[in-house]
Amino acid sequence: MTFPTLKRYGWTLVAAISTSAALLAPAQAADSFPTRPVTIVVPFPAGGTPDIIARVLAEKASTSLGQTIVVENKGGAGGNIGVKYVSRSKPDGYTLVMCAYSCAVAPSLYKPAPYSISNDFKAVMMVGTVPSVLVVNPQVPAKNVAQFIDYAKANPNKLNAASSGVGGSAHLALELLKREATVDIAHIPYKGAGQVAGDLLGGQVDMYFDNLPASLASIKEGRLIAIAVASKERAAAIPDVPTFAESGYPNMIVNPWFGLLAPAGTPTNAINKLNTAFNEAFKAPEVQERLDRLGVNLAGGSPDELTAFLDQETATIAQLIKENNITVE
């Protein structure tokens, strides 16, 4: 009796088992994540602050994750090329982007917007922030904010300010300074922070709002003069350098930040495993010491915390761009 019954319903049983297996496959794949190396795309040339942070983080997080984390640089178009590349990548957790300040700028600056952070990505973890410091070549006759502003007002458009590209934190900090101090300074956009460094040290450009980790060595060696930091508090790595707020410009606040994002549609389980691995990496004393020495303020936390931060940051930057009529040059 049993055999004929099985034979009669055999195809139904096979179909049901096949359907169940198909439904279980994605869940099993997510549960076993990762089974191969993970790539962090840095949308800027090698050697800049996001690249430095990504490599320190990847080295330690690989141990917690049980897989190698590879850092790949895809620079160009102010970071848009690398960010768009990741937004179009397979949403499986194996391709992430080290998003930076410019990620929140691009949607408001470019028409049409190259991407939407809220629609095209899922947050993984807030990495941290770095102080933005105004550095000048020693040939500029200024050692502090008052001297710098006096010189800029006495010599309109004589000072040349570099930026790593239109819409980056250096560009927006410059526009803020011009507004707050009522000074005229020429803007010289470059295609990346790496190109700025040589010209700034060589005197081809006069000033630059740099991420502190990238310019710290030159400041300490006296090759660049640190005028002030655009943060609420002084930077621990250069405690003798005042903030703009201390010098009479309380609205001069620009905090470059970095966060890890994955393409929209990435399984939540994969996001959580990545978040756990990166948070664990932050607990390592050697990671904390190395990044603290560079002036990086580590953050960490949950994906939801980064999502909330990005929502607020994109709105704030959009207003800043509108108020200052900043456009793509």
C-alpha positions, 0 to 999 in steps of 0.5 A: 500500500505504501509503495503505490502511494509514494509512486503516485505522489513521488513528483509532488514530493520531489518538487516540494523538496526542490522548492524547499532547498531553493528557499534554504540556499540563500539563508545557508549562504548568508549563515556561512558568510564569508566563504571568500575574501571581502573587498573594501573599495576606497574611492580615492587614490592610495595614500590618503586618509581613507586609504590609511584607515581602511588598510589598518582596519582590514588587517585586523578585521580579517582575523575576526572575520576568518577571511582576507579583507582586500583594499582596492583603490578606485579613485576619480570624479571626487570619489564618485567612480568608486562609490558608484561601482560599489552601488552596482556590485552584487549585494552579497556582502563581499564588496564594501565602500569606505565612504567619506565626507564627499559621499554625502556631498555628491547627491546635492552637488551633482545634477543629476545625483550620481547615487542615493545613499539611502536608496543605493546602500546599506550601512555597515559601521561608522568608522570615525572622524578626523580633524580638518586642519588649515595648513599653509606653506611656511612662505605665507606670513601667518602663524595663527588665525588672526594673522592669516585673516589679516593677510587674506583681507589685505591681499584679496585673491592672492592666496591660492587654496588647494582642494582634493576636488570640488565638493570635498571637505577641503572645498566646503571648509574653504567656502565656509571660511570665505563666508565667515571671515569675509575674505577672497581666496582663489580655489584650486581643485585637484584630482586627489589629495596625493597631488595636493601634498607635493604642490603645497610643500613646494609652494605652488599652492599656499593653503589646504584644509587637510585631514590631520592624519595626512599632514601630521608628519609635515606639521611636526617637521615644520614643513607646514604651518598648522593655523587652526582646526575646524573642530569643536575641540582641539586635536589631541595629536596637535594640542597646541593648535587652536580651533577656529572657534577659539579664534572667533569663528564658531561656525567653522566646523567641518568634520571629515568622516568615514563609514563603511557601506554595502550595496542595497539588498545585502543580507542583514546577516552578512551586514551584522557579521561584518559589523561585528568583525570591524567593531572587534578590530577597533577593540585591539590596542594596536589598532587604537594606538596606531589610529590615535597617533594619526589623529583618528577619532574611532567610532564603531557602533551599529548599522542603524547609528551610521544610517541616522548619522548619514541622514542628518549629514546629507541634509546639513551638507545640502543646506551648506551647498545651497547657502553658498551656491557651490557648484561643480566647476 
